[in-house]
């Protein structure tokens, strides 16, 4: 595979991973909104914190993969 084709493929992968990250972020924002409306005030902070931690863990592999792909194109 020539460099241009490889760079194009890497760009497509980065775009796909970025779209996945955007979807994860939107789902997280909807979940936060739902929690803020439905959770009891005493539990809200704990639920939001747990959700934030899960969100970070869920995003991490995609962020790492994008960083690796960007290194390859540099």
N, CA, C and O atoms as a Tripos MOL2 file, in Angstrom:
@<TRIPOS>MOLECULE
protein
  296   295    74     0     0
PROTEIN
NO_CHARGES

@<TRIPOS>ATOM
      1 N           0.8570   -1.1790    0.0000 N.3       1 UNK1
      2 CA          0.0000    0.0000    0.0000 C.3       1 UNK1
      3 C           0.9020    1.2400    0.0000 C.2       1 UNK1
      4 O           1.8390    1.3240    0.7940 O.2       1 UNK1
      5 N           0.6250    2.1850   -0.8750 N.am      2 UNK2
      6 CA          1.4600    3.3880   -0.9320 C.3       2 UNK2
      7 C           1.1010    4.3460    0.2070 C.2       2 UNK2
      8 O           0.0610    4.2050    0.8490 O.2       2 UNK2
      9 N           1.9810    5.3200    0.4440 N.am      3 UNK3
     10 CA          1.8200    6.2410    1.5700 C.3       3 UNK3
     11 C           0.5130    7.0160    1.5060 C.2       3 UNK3
     12 O          -0.1530    7.1820    2.5280 O.2       3 UNK3
     13 N           0.1360    7.4920    0.3280 N.am      4 UNK4
     14 CA         -1.1020    8.2700    0.1900 C.3       4 UNK4
     15 C          -2.3180    7.4220    0.5560 C.2       4 UNK4
     16 O          -3.2150    7.8840    1.2620 O.2       4 UNK4
     17 N          -2.3430    6.1950    0.0790 N.am      5 UNK5
     18 CA         -3.4680    5.3050    0.3930 C.3       5 UNK5
     19 C          -3.4860    4.9910    1.8830 C.2       5 UNK5
     20 O          -4.5480    4.9460    2.5040 O.2       5 UNK5
     21 N          -2.3140    4.7780    2.4460 N.am      6 UNK6
     22 CA         -2.2230    4.4860    3.8770 C.3       6 UNK6
     23 C          -2.6740    5.6940    4.6960 C.2       6 UNK6
     24 O          -3.4260    5.5480    5.6590 O.2       6 UNK6
     25 N          -2.2170    6.8850    4.3130 N.am      7 UNK7
     26 CA         -2.6350    8.0990    5.0140 C.3       7 UNK7
     27 C          -4.1420    8.2960    4.9260 C.2       7 UNK7
     28 O          -4.7740    8.7160    5.8950 O.2       7 UNK7
     29 N          -4.7160    7.9930    3.7680 N.am      8 UNK8
     30 CA         -6.1570    8.1080    3.5820 C.3       8 UNK8
     31 C          -6.8990    7.1330    4.5020 C.2       8 UNK8
     32 O          -7.9050    7.4840    5.1190 O.2       8 UNK8
     33 N          -6.3880    5.9210    4.5800 N.am      9 UNK9
     34 CA         -7.0100    4.8980    5.4390 C.3       9 UNK9
     35 C          -6.9270    5.3230    6.9090 C.2       9 UNK9
     36 O          -7.8920    5.1740    7.6580 O.2       9 UNK9
     37 N          -5.7770    5.8480    7.3120 N.am     10 UNK10
     38 CA         -5.6090    6.3140    8.6890 C.3      10 UNK10
     39 C          -6.5760    7.4640    8.9710 C.2      10 UNK10
     40 O          -7.1870    7.5120   10.0380 O.2      10 UNK10
     41 N          -6.7150    8.3820    8.0290 N.am     11 UNK11
     42 CA         -7.6500    9.4990    8.1940 C.3      11 UNK11
     43 C          -9.0830    8.9880    8.3450 C.2      11 UNK11
     44 O          -9.8460    9.5140    9.1560 O.2      11 UNK11
     45 N          -9.4480    7.9730    7.5730 N.am     12 UNK12
     46 CA        -10.7860    7.3850    7.6840 C.3      12 UNK12
     47 C         -10.9920    6.7440    9.0570 C.2      12 UNK12
     48 O         -12.0590    6.8740    9.6560 O.2      12 UNK12
     49 N          -9.9710    6.0570    9.5450 N.am     13 UNK13
     50 CA        -10.0690    5.4310   10.8640 C.3      13 UNK13
     51 C         -10.2120    6.4870   11.9600 C.2      13 UNK13
     52 O         -11.0250    6.3400   12.8730 O.2      13 UNK13
     53 N          -9.4170    7.5480   11.8600 N.am     14 UNK14
     54 CA         -9.5090    8.6250   12.8440 C.3      14 UNK14
     55 C         -10.8990    9.2590   12.8060 C.2      14 UNK14
     56 O         -11.4740    9.5530   13.8530 O.2      14 UNK14
     57 N         -11.4300    9.4660   11.6250 N.am     15 UNK15
     58 CA        -12.7690   10.0350   11.4920 C.3      15 UNK15
     59 C         -13.8230    9.1290   12.1270 C.2      15 UNK15
     60 O         -14.7160    9.6010   12.8300 O.2      15 UNK15
     61 N         -13.7120    7.8500   11.8760 N.am     16 UNK16
     62 CA        -14.6640    6.8920   12.4460 C.3      16 UNK16
     63 C         -14.5670    6.8620   13.9670 C.2      16 UNK16
     64 O         -15.5860    6.8580   14.6580 O.2      16 UNK16
     65 N         -13.3530    6.8420   14.4840 N.am     17 UNK17
     66 CA        -13.1660    6.8450   15.9370 C.3      17 UNK17
     67 C         -13.6670    8.1500   16.5460 C.2      17 UNK17
     68 O         -14.2360    8.1440   17.6370 O.2      17 UNK17
     69 N         -13.4650    9.2550   15.8610 N.am     18 UNK18
     70 CA        -13.9450   10.5490   16.3440 C.3      18 UNK18
     71 C         -15.4710   10.5850   16.4000 C.2      18 UNK18
     72 O         -16.0560   11.1410   17.3300 O.2      18 UNK18
     73 N         -16.1000    9.9910   15.4060 N.am     19 UNK19
     74 CA        -17.5610    9.9070   15.4000 C.3      19 UNK19
     75 C         -18.0450    9.0790   16.5840 C.2      19 UNK19
     76 O         -19.0220    9.4380   17.2410 O.2      19 UNK19
     77 N         -17.3680    7.9830   16.8520 N.am     20 UNK20
     78 CA        -17.7200    7.1510   18.0020 C.3      20 UNK20
     79 C         -17.5860    7.9450   19.2910 C.2      20 UNK20
     80 O         -18.4600    7.8760   20.1550 O.2      20 UNK20
     81 N         -16.5020    8.6960   19.4290 N.am     21 UNK21
     82 CA        -16.3190    9.5290   20.6170 C.3      21 UNK21
     83 C         -17.4440   10.5550   20.7520 C.2      21 UNK21
     84 O         -17.9590   10.7760   21.8470 O.2      21 UNK21
     85 N         -17.8160   11.1690   19.6520 N.am     22 UNK22
     86 CA        -18.9060   12.1490   19.6820 C.3      22 UNK22
     87 C         -20.2070   11.4920   20.1430 C.2      22 UNK22
     88 O         -20.9550   12.0720   20.9300 O.2      22 UNK22
     89 N         -20.4710   10.2950   19.6570 N.am     23 UNK23
     90 CA        -21.6740    9.5700   20.0690 C.3      23 UNK23
     91 C         -21.6430    9.2450   21.5590 C.2      23 UNK23
     92 O         -22.6550    9.3730   22.2480 O.2      23 UNK23
     93 N         -20.4820    8.8250   22.0510 N.am     24 UNK24
     94 CA        -20.3290    8.5360   23.4750 C.3      24 UNK24
     95 C         -20.5830    9.8000   24.2940 C.2      24 UNK24
     96 O         -21.2440    9.7480   25.3310 O.2      24 UNK24
     97 N         -20.0650   10.9220   23.8330 N.am     25 UNK25
     98 CA        -20.2500   12.1830   24.5460 C.3      25 UNK25
     99 C         -21.7130   12.6100   24.5700 C.2      25 UNK25
    100 O         -22.2060   13.0880   25.5920 O.2      25 UNK25
    101 N         -22.4010   12.4400   23.4570 N.am     26 UNK26
    102 CA        -23.8290   12.7970   23.4010 C.3      26 UNK26
    103 C         -24.6360   11.9030   24.3440 C.2      26 UNK26
    104 O         -25.5060   12.3860   25.0690 O.2      26 UNK26
    105 N         -24.3500   10.6130   24.3320 N.am     27 UNK27
    106 CA        -25.0510    9.6990   25.2480 C.3      27 UNK27
    107 C         -24.8240   10.1080   26.7010 C.2      27 UNK27
    108 O         -25.7470   10.0800   27.5150 O.2      27 UNK27
    109 N         -23.5860   10.4890   27.0160 N.am     28 UNK28
    110 CA        -23.2490   10.9190   28.3760 C.3      28 UNK28
    111 C         -24.0320   12.1810   28.7550 C.2      28 UNK28
    112 O         -24.5650   12.2710   29.8610 O.2      28 UNK28
    113 N         -24.1010   13.1340   27.8560 N.am     29 UNK29
    114 CA        -24.8360   14.3710   28.1420 C.3      29 UNK29
    115 C         -26.3260   14.0970   28.3670 C.2      29 UNK29
    116 O         -26.9410   14.6920   29.2510 O.2      29 UNK29
    117 N         -26.9010   13.2010   27.5680 N.am     30 UNK30
    118 CA        -28.3030   12.8360   27.7710 C.3      30 UNK30
    119 C         -28.4970   12.1540   29.1250 C.2      30 UNK30
    120 O         -29.4700   12.4120   29.8330 O.2      30 UNK30
    121 N         -27.5550   11.2830   29.4690 N.am     31 UNK31
    122 CA        -27.6430   10.5970   30.7540 C.3      31 UNK31
    123 C         -27.5310   11.5900   31.9110 C.2      31 UNK31
    124 O         -28.2680   11.4880   32.8910 O.2      31 UNK31
    125 N         -26.6100   12.5480   31.7970 N.am     32 UNK32
    126 CA        -26.4940   13.5790   32.8420 C.3      32 UNK32
    127 C         -27.7940   14.3620   32.9900 C.2      32 UNK32
    128 O         -28.2480   14.6180   34.1050 O.2      32 UNK32
    129 N         -28.3790   14.7330   31.8790 N.am     33 UNK33
    130 CA        -29.6420   15.4770   31.9260 C.3      33 UNK33
    131 C         -30.7300   14.6550   32.5940 C.2      33 UNK33
    132 O         -31.5080   15.1720   33.3950 O.2      33 UNK33
    133 N         -30.7790   13.3760   32.2600 N.am     34 UNK34
    134 CA        -31.7850   12.4950   32.8560 C.3      34 UNK34
    135 C         -31.5790   12.3780   34.3620 C.2      34 UNK34
    136 O         -32.5370   12.4430   35.1320 O.2      34 UNK34
    137 N         -30.3300   12.2050   34.7770 N.am     35 UNK35
    138 CA        -30.0230   12.0780   36.2000 C.3      35 UNK35
    139 C         -30.3900   13.3520   36.9400 C.2      35 UNK35
    140 O         -30.9530   13.2970   38.0330 O.2      35 UNK35
    141 N         -30.0770   14.4840   36.3580 N.am     36 UNK36
    142 CA        -30.3770   15.7600   37.0190 C.3      36 UNK36
    143 C         -31.8760   15.9630   37.2360 C.2      36 UNK36
    144 O         -32.2950   16.6210   38.1890 O.2      36 UNK36
    145 N         -32.6700   15.3910   36.3420 N.am     37 UNK37
    146 CA        -34.1210   15.5490   36.4430 C.3      37 UNK37
    147 C         -34.7460   14.4890   37.3420 C.2      37 UNK37
    148 O         -35.6850   14.7850   38.0800 O.2      37 UNK37
    149 N         -34.2420   13.2590   37.2900 N.am     38 UNK38
    150 CA        -34.9300   12.1530   37.9470 C.3      38 UNK38
    151 C         -34.3160   11.7000   39.2700 C.2      38 UNK38
    152 O         -35.0240   11.1380   40.1060 O.2      38 UNK38
    153 N         -33.0360   11.9270   39.4810 N.am     39 UNK39
    154 CA        -32.3870   11.4130   40.6950 C.3      39 UNK39
    155 C         -32.7400   12.2590   41.9070 C.2      39 UNK39
    156 O         -32.9350   13.4710   41.8170 O.2      39 UNK39
    157 N         -32.8150   11.5890   43.0220 N.am     40 UNK40
    158 CA        -33.0450   12.3000   44.2750 C.3      40 UNK40
    159 C         -31.8220   13.1560   44.5720 C.2      40 UNK40
    160 O         -30.6920   12.7350   44.3280 O.2      40 UNK40
    161 N         -32.0450   14.3580   45.0990 N.am     41 UNK41
    162 CA        -30.9300   15.2780   45.3490 C.3      41 UNK41
    163 C         -29.7900   14.6700   46.1660 C.2      41 UNK41
    164 O         -28.6220   14.9510   45.8960 O.2      41 UNK41
    165 N         -30.1100   13.8490   47.1530 N.am     42 UNK42
    166 CA        -29.0680   13.2630   48.0020 C.3      42 UNK42
    167 C         -28.1840   12.2880   47.2360 C.2      42 UNK42
    168 O         -27.0270   12.0840   47.6050 O.2      42 UNK42
    169 N         -28.7080   11.6890   46.1850 N.am     43 UNK43
    170 CA        -27.9520   10.6950   45.4040 C.3      43 UNK43
    171 C         -27.3590   11.2790   44.1280 C.2      43 UNK43
    172 O         -26.4760   10.6710   43.5230 O.2      43 UNK43
    173 N         -27.8230   12.4270   43.7210 N.am     44 UNK44
    174 CA        -27.4600   13.0010   42.4270 C.3      44 UNK44
    175 C         -25.9410   13.1350   42.2390 C.2      44 UNK44
    176 O         -25.4130   12.7290   41.2030 O.2      44 UNK44
    177 N         -25.2490   13.6880   43.2080 N.am     45 UNK45
    178 CA        -23.8010   13.9070   43.0690 C.3      45 UNK45
    179 C         -23.0590   12.5850   42.9070 C.2      45 UNK45
    180 O         -22.1410   12.4830   42.0930 O.2      45 UNK45
    181 N         -23.4470   11.5830   43.6710 N.am     46 UNK46
    182 CA        -22.7950   10.2780   43.5770 C.3      46 UNK46
    183 C         -23.0500    9.6410   42.2090 C.2      46 UNK46
    184 O         -22.1400    9.0670   41.6100 O.2      46 UNK46
    185 N         -24.2660    9.7400   41.7280 N.am     47 UNK47
    186 CA        -24.6150    9.1660   40.4320 C.3      47 UNK47
    187 C         -23.8730    9.8840   39.3040 C.2      47 UNK47
    188 O         -23.3670    9.2440   38.3820 O.2      47 UNK47
    189 N         -23.8100   11.1990   39.3800 N.am     48 UNK48
    190 CA        -23.0980   11.9850   38.3650 C.3      48 UNK48
    191 C         -21.6130   11.6250   38.3760 C.2      48 UNK48
    192 O         -21.0100   11.4550   37.3160 O.2      48 UNK48
    193 N         -21.0220   11.5080   39.5610 N.am     49 UNK49
    194 CA        -19.6050   11.1600   39.6630 C.3      49 UNK49
    195 C         -19.3310    9.7730   39.0880 C.2      49 UNK49
    196 O         -18.3570    9.5850   38.3590 O.2      49 UNK49
    197 N         -20.1720    8.8180   39.4070 N.am     50 UNK50
    198 CA        -20.0170    7.4660   38.8650 C.3      50 UNK50
    199 C         -20.1680    7.4840   37.3430 C.2      50 UNK50
    200 O         -19.4110    6.8250   36.6310 O.2      50 UNK50
    201 N         -21.1310    8.2290   36.8620 N.am     51 UNK51
    202 CA        -21.3300    8.3510   35.4200 C.3      51 UNK51
    203 C         -20.1460    8.9900   34.7270 C.2      51 UNK51
    204 O         -19.7730    8.5770   33.6290 O.2      51 UNK51
    205 N         -19.5460    9.9960   35.3530 N.am     52 UNK52
    206 CA        -18.3660   10.6680   34.7910 C.3      52 UNK52
    207 C         -17.1950    9.6900   34.6970 C.2      52 UNK52
    208 O         -16.4910    9.6510   33.6880 O.2      52 UNK52
    209 N         -16.9950    8.9110   35.7410 N.am     53 UNK53
    210 CA        -15.9120    7.9300   35.7390 C.3      53 UNK53
    211 C         -16.1220    6.8940   34.6320 C.2      53 UNK53
    212 O         -15.1820    6.5360   33.9230 O.2      53 UNK53
    213 N         -17.3430    6.4220   34.4900 N.am     54 UNK54
    214 CA        -17.6600    5.4510   33.4440 C.3      54 UNK54
    215 C         -17.4390    6.0570   32.0650 C.2      54 UNK54
    216 O         -16.9270    5.3960   31.1610 O.2      54 UNK54
    217 N         -17.8270    7.3080   31.9110 N.am     55 UNK55
    218 CA        -17.6660    8.0150   30.6430 C.3      55 UNK55
    219 C         -16.1810    8.1020   30.2640 C.2      55 UNK55
    220 O         -15.8140    7.8350   29.1200 O.2      55 UNK55
    221 N         -15.3510    8.4670   31.2070 N.am     56 UNK56
    222 CA        -13.9090    8.5790   30.9630 C.3      56 UNK56
    223 C         -13.3370    7.2170   30.5790 C.2      56 UNK56
    224 O         -12.5530    7.1180   29.6350 O.2      56 UNK56
    225 N         -13.7200    6.1830   31.2940 N.am     57 UNK57
    226 CA        -13.2320    4.8300   30.9950 C.3      57 UNK57
    227 C         -13.7060    4.3640   29.6220 C.2      57 UNK57
    228 O         -12.9580    3.7130   28.8930 O.2      57 UNK57
    229 N         -14.9190    4.6910   29.2780 N.am     58 UNK58
    230 CA        -15.4810    4.2810   27.9880 C.3      58 UNK58
    231 C         -14.7790    4.9770   26.8200 C.2      58 UNK58
    232 O         -14.5740    4.3720   25.7670 O.2      58 UNK58
    233 N         -14.4130    6.2430   27.0050 N.am     59 UNK59
    234 CA        -13.7580    7.0350   25.9520 C.3      59 UNK59
    235 C         -12.2830    6.6800   25.7650 C.2      59 UNK59
    236 O         -11.7580    6.7710   24.6550 O.2      59 UNK59
    237 N         -11.6280    6.2850   26.8250 N.am     60 UNK60
    238 CA        -10.1770    6.1510   26.8490 C.3      60 UNK60
    239 C          -9.6010    5.2970   25.7150 C.2      60 UNK60
    240 O          -8.6350    5.7310   25.0870 O.2      60 UNK60
    241 N         -10.1330    4.1190   25.4230 N.am     61 UNK61
    242 CA         -9.5350    3.3220   24.3410 C.3      61 UNK61
    243 C          -9.5950    4.0180   22.9760 C.2      61 UNK61
    244 O          -8.6880    3.8650   22.1570 O.2      61 UNK61
    245 N         -10.6450    4.7660   22.7420 N.am     62 UNK62
    246 CA        -10.7880    5.4740   21.4640 C.3      62 UNK62
    247 C          -9.7990    6.6350   21.3810 C.2      62 UNK62
    248 O          -9.1780    6.8600   20.3420 O.2      62 UNK62
    249 N          -9.6610    7.3670   22.4820 N.am     63 UNK63
    250 CA         -8.7150    8.4790   22.5250 C.3      63 UNK63
    251 C          -7.2990    7.9480   22.3120 C.2      63 UNK63
    252 O          -6.5200    8.5340   21.5600 O.2      63 UNK63
    253 N          -6.9670    6.8470   22.9700 N.am     64 UNK64
    254 CA         -5.6420    6.2480   22.8340 C.3      64 UNK64
    255 C          -5.3810    5.8090   21.4000 C.2      64 UNK64
    256 O          -4.2940    6.0280   20.8650 O.2      64 UNK64
    257 N          -6.3750    5.1930   20.7840 N.am     65 UNK65
    258 CA         -6.2260    4.7220   19.4060 C.3      65 UNK65
    259 C          -6.0310    5.8920   18.4340 C.2      65 UNK65
    260 O          -5.2010    5.8090   17.5280 O.2      65 UNK65
    261 N          -6.7780    6.9620   18.6140 N.am     66 UNK66
    262 CA         -6.6140    8.1430   17.7630 C.3      66 UNK66
    263 C          -5.1990    8.7010   17.9130 C.2      66 UNK66
    264 O          -4.5570    9.0510   16.9240 O.2      66 UNK66
    265 N          -4.7190    8.7810   19.1490 N.am     67 UNK67
    266 CA         -3.3670    9.2970   19.3760 C.3      67 UNK67
    267 C          -2.3230    8.4350   18.6720 C.2      67 UNK67
    268 O          -1.3800    8.9610   18.0820 O.2      67 UNK67
    269 N          -2.4860    7.1240   18.7320 N.am     68 UNK68
    270 CA         -1.5540    6.2220   18.0610 C.3      68 UNK68
    271 C          -1.5930    6.4050   16.5470 C.2      68 UNK68
    272 O          -0.5500    6.4240   15.8940 O.2      68 UNK68
    273 N          -2.7750    6.5360   15.9990 N.am     69 UNK69
    274 CA         -2.9000    6.7410   14.5500 C.3      69 UNK69
    275 C          -2.2980    8.0690   14.1270 C.2      69 UNK69
    276 O          -1.6630    8.1600   13.0770 O.2      69 UNK69
    277 N          -2.4950    9.0960   14.9390 N.am     70 UNK70
    278 CA         -1.9260   10.4080   14.6000 C.3      70 UNK70
    279 C          -0.3980   10.3680   14.6460 C.2      70 UNK70
    280 O           0.2600   11.0290   13.8420 O.2      70 UNK70
    281 N           0.1680    9.6020   15.5740 N.am     71 UNK71
    282 CA          1.6190    9.4510   15.6180 C.3      71 UNK71
    283 C           2.1480    8.8260   14.3230 C.2      71 UNK71
    284 O           3.1940    9.2270   13.8140 O.2      71 UNK71
    285 N           1.4260    7.8550   13.8050 N.am     72 UNK72
    286 CA          1.8480    7.1710   12.5830 C.3      72 UNK72
    287 C           1.8940    8.1040   11.3780 C.2      72 UNK72
    288 O           2.7050    7.9200   10.4700 O.2      72 UNK72
    289 N           1.0270    9.0950   11.3780 N.am     73 UNK73
    290 CA          0.9730    9.9960   10.2190 C.3      73 UNK73
    291 C           1.9370   11.1760   10.3710 C.2      73 UNK73
    292 O           2.1490   11.9310    9.4220 O.2      73 UNK73
    293 N           2.5110   11.3300   11.5470 N.am     74 UNK74
    294 CA          3.4470   12.4500   11.7760 C.3      74 UNK74
    295 C           4.8140   12.1460   11.2280 C.2      74 UNK74
    296 O           5.7200   12.9740   11.3330 O.2      74 UNK74
@<TRIPOS>BOND
     1     1     2 1
     2     2     3 1
     3     3     4 2
     4     3     5 am
     5     5     6 1
     6     6     7 1
     7     7     8 2
     8     7     9 am
     9     9    10 1
    10    10    11 1
    11    11    12 2
    12    11    13 am
    13    13    14 1
    14    14    15 1
    15    15    16 2
    16    15    17 am
    17    17    18 1
    18    18    19 1
    19    19    20 2
    20    19    21 am
    21    21    22 1
    22    22    23 1
    23    23    24 2
    24    23    25 am
    25    25    26 1
    26    26    27 1
    27    27    28 2
    28    27    29 am
    29    29    30 1
    30    30    31 1
    31    31    32 2
    32    31    33 am
    33    33    34 1
    34    34    35 1
    35    35    36 2
    36    35    37 am
    37    37    38 1
    38    38    39 1
    39    39    40 2
    40    39    41 am
    41    41    42 1
    42    42    43 1
    43    43    44 2
    44    43    45 am
    45    45    46 1
    46    46    47 1
    47    47    48 2
    48    47    49 am
    49    49    50 1
    50    50    51 1
    51    51    52 2
    52    51    53 am
    53    53    54 1
    54    54    55 1
    55    55    56 2
    56    55    57 am
    57    57    58 1
    58    58    59 1
    59    59    60 2
    60    59    61 am
    61    61    62 1
    62    62    63 1
    63    63    64 2
    64    63    65 am
    65    65    66 1
    66    66    67 1
    67    67    68 2
    68    67    69 am
    69    69    70 1
    70    70    71 1
    71    71    72 2
    72    71    73 am
    73    73    74 1
    74    74    75 1
    75    75    76 2
    76    75    77 am
    77    77    78 1
    78    78    79 1
    79    79    80 2
    80    79    81 am
    81    81    82 1
    82    82    83 1
    83    83    84 2
    84    83    85 am
    85    85    86 1
    86    86    87 1
    87    87    88 2
    88    87    89 am
    89    89    90 1
    90    90    91 1
    91    91    92 2
    92    91    93 am
    93    93    94 1
    94    94    95 1
    95    95    96 2
    96    95    97 am
    97    97    98 1
    98    98    99 1
    99    99   100 2
   100    99   101 am
   101   101   102 1
   102   102   103 1
   103   103   104 2
   104   103   105 am
   105   105   106 1
   106   106   107 1
   107   107   108 2
   108   107   109 am
   109   109   110 1
   110   110   111 1
   111   111   112 2
   112   111   113 am
   113   113   114 1
   114   114   115 1
   115   115   116 2
   116   115   117 am
   117   117   118 1
   118   118   119 1
   119   119   120 2
   120   119   121 am
   121   121   122 1
   122   122   123 1
   123   123   124 2
   124   123   125 am
   125   125   126 1
   126   126   127 1
   127   127   128 2
   128   127   129 am
   129   129   130 1
   130   130   131 1
   131   131   132 2
   132   131   133 am
   133   133   134 1
   134   134   135 1
   135   135   136 2
   136   135   137 am
   137   137   138 1
   138   138   139 1
   139   139   140 2
   140   139   141 am
   141   141   142 1
   142   142   143 1
   143   143   144 2
   144   143   145 am
   145   145   146 1
   146   146   147 1
   147   147   148 2
   148   147   149 am
   149   149   150 1
   150   150   151 1
   151   151   152 2
   152   151   153 am
   153   153   154 1
   154   154   155 1
   155   155   156 2
   156   155   157 am
   157   157   158 1
   158   158   159 1
   159   159   160 2
   160   159   161 am
   161   161   162 1
   162   162   163 1
   163   163   164 2
   164   163   165 am
   165   165   166 1
   166   166   167 1
   167   167   168 2
   168   167   169 am
   169   169   170 1
   170   170   171 1
   171   171   172 2
   172   171   173 am
   173   173   174 1
   174   174   175 1
   175   175   176 2
   176   175   177 am
   177   177   178 1
   178   178   179 1
   179   179   180 2
   180   179   181 am
   181   181   182 1
   182   182   183 1
   183   183   184 2
   184   183   185 am
   185   185   186 1
   186   186   187 1
   187   187   188 2
   188   187   189 am
   189   189   190 1
   190   190   191 1
   191   191   192 2
   192   191   193 am
   193   193   194 1
   194   194   195 1
   195   195   196 2
   196   195   197 am
   197   197   198 1
   198   198   199 1
   199   199   200 2
   200   199   201 am
   201   201   202 1
   202   202   203 1
   203   203   204 2
   204   203   205 am
   205   205   206 1
   206   206   207 1
   207   207   208 2
   208   207   209 am
   209   209   210 1
   210   210   211 1
   211   211   212 2
   212   211   213 am
   213   213   214 1
   214   214   215 1
   215   215   216 2
   216   215   217 am
   217   217   218 1
   218   218   219 1
   219   219   220 2
   220   219   221 am
   221   221   222 1
   222   222   223 1
   223   223   224 2
   224   223   225 am
   225   225   226 1
   226   226   227 1
   227   227   228 2
   228   227   229 am
   229   229   230 1
   230   230   231 1
   231   231   232 2
   232   231   233 am
   233   233   234 1
   234   234   235 1
   235   235   236 2
   236   235   237 am
   237   237   238 1
   238   238   239 1
   239   239   240 2
   240   239   241 am
   241   241   242 1
   242   242   243 1
   243   243   244 2
   244   243   245 am
   245   245   246 1
   246   246   247 1
   247   247   248 2
   248   247   249 am
   249   249   250 1
   250   250   251 1
   251   251   252 2
   252   251   253 am
   253   253   254 1
   254   254   255 1
   255   255   256 2
   256   255   257 am
   257   257   258 1
   258   258   259 1
   259   259   260 2
   260   259   261 am
   261   261   262 1
   262   262   263 1
   263   263   264 2
   264   263   265 am
   265   265   266 1
   266   266   267 1
   267   267   268 2
   268   267   269 am
   269   269   270 1
   270   270   271 1
   271   271   272 2
   272   271   273 am
   273   273   274 1
   274   274   275 1
   275   275   276 2
   276   275   277 am
   277   277   278 1
   278   278   279 1
   279   279   280 2
   280   279   281 am
   281   281   282 1
   282   282   283 1
   283   283   284 2
   284   283   285 am
   285   285   286 1
   286   286   287 1
   287   287   288 2
   288   287   289 am
   289   289   290 1
   290   290   291 1
   291   291   292 2
   292   291   293 am
   293   293   294 1
   294   294   295 1
   295   295   296 2
@<TRIPOS>SUBSTRUCTURE
     1 UNK1         2 RESIDUE 1 A UNK
     2 UNK2         6 RESIDUE 1 A UNK
     3 UNK3        10 RESIDUE 1 A UNK
     4 UNK4        14 RESIDUE 1 A UNK
     5 UNK5        18 RESIDUE 1 A UNK
     6 UNK6        22 RESIDUE 1 A UNK
     7 UNK7        26 RESIDUE 1 A UNK
     8 UNK8        30 RESIDUE 1 A UNK
     9 UNK9        34 RESIDUE 1 A UNK
    10 UNK10       38 RESIDUE 1 A UNK
    11 UNK11       42 RESIDUE 1 A UNK
    12 UNK12       46 RESIDUE 1 A UNK
    13 UNK13       50 RESIDUE 1 A UNK
    14 UNK14       54 RESIDUE 1 A UNK
    15 UNK15       58 RESIDUE 1 A UNK
    16 UNK16       62 RESIDUE 1 A UNK
    17 UNK17       66 RESIDUE 1 A UNK
    18 UNK18       70 RESIDUE 1 A UNK
    19 UNK19       74 RESIDUE 1 A UNK
    20 UNK20       78 RESIDUE 1 A UNK
    21 UNK21       82 RESIDUE 1 A UNK
    22 UNK22       86 RESIDUE 1 A UNK
    23 UNK23       90 RESIDUE 1 A UNK
    24 UNK24       94 RESIDUE 1 A UNK
    25 UNK25       98 RESIDUE 1 A UNK
    26 UNK26      102 RESIDUE 1 A UNK
    27 UNK27      106 RESIDUE 1 A UNK
    28 UNK28      110 RESIDUE 1 A UNK
    29 UNK29      114 RESIDUE 1 A UNK
    30 UNK30      118 RESIDUE 1 A UNK
    31 UNK31      122 RESIDUE 1 A UNK
    32 UNK32      126 RESIDUE 1 A UNK
    33 UNK33      130 RESIDUE 1 A UNK
    34 UNK34      134 RESIDUE 1 A UNK
    35 UNK35      138 RESIDUE 1 A UNK
    36 UNK36      142 RESIDUE 1 A UNK
    37 UNK37      146 RESIDUE 1 A UNK
    38 UNK38      150 RESIDUE 1 A UNK
    39 UNK39      154 RESIDUE 1 A UNK
    40 UNK40      158 RESIDUE 1 A UNK
    41 UNK41      162 RESIDUE 1 A UNK
    42 UNK42      166 RESIDUE 1 A UNK
    43 UNK43      170 RESIDUE 1 A UNK
    44 UNK44      174 RESIDUE 1 A UNK
    45 UNK45      178 RESIDUE 1 A UNK
    46 UNK46      182 RESIDUE 1 A UNK
    47 UNK47      186 RESIDUE 1 A UNK
    48 UNK48      190 RESIDUE 1 A UNK
    49 UNK49      194 RESIDUE 1 A UNK
    50 UNK50      198 RESIDUE 1 A UNK
    51 UNK51      202 RESIDUE 1 A UNK
    52 UNK52      206 RESIDUE 1 A UNK
    53 UNK53      210 RESIDUE 1 A UNK
    54 UNK54      214 RESIDUE 1 A UNK
    55 UNK55      218 RESIDUE 1 A UNK
    56 UNK56      222 RESIDUE 1 A UNK
    57 UNK57      226 RESIDUE 1 A UNK
    58 UNK58      230 RESIDUE 1 A UNK
    59 UNK59      234 RESIDUE 1 A UNK
    60 UNK60      238 RESIDUE 1 A UNK
    61 UNK61      242 RESIDUE 1 A UNK
    62 UNK62      246 RESIDUE 1 A UNK
    63 UNK63      250 RESIDUE 1 A UNK
    64 UNK64      254 RESIDUE 1 A UNK
    65 UNK65      258 RESIDUE 1 A UNK
    66 UNK66      262 RESIDUE 1 A UNK
    67 UNK67      266 RESIDUE 1 A UNK
    68 UNK68      270 RESIDUE 1 A UNK
    69 UNK69      274 RESIDUE 1 A UNK
    70 UNK70      278 RESIDUE 1 A UNK
    71 UNK71      282 RESIDUE 1 A UNK
    72 UNK72      286 RESIDUE 1 A UNK
    73 UNK73      290 RESIDUE 1 A UNK
    74 UNK74      294 RESIDUE 1 A UNK
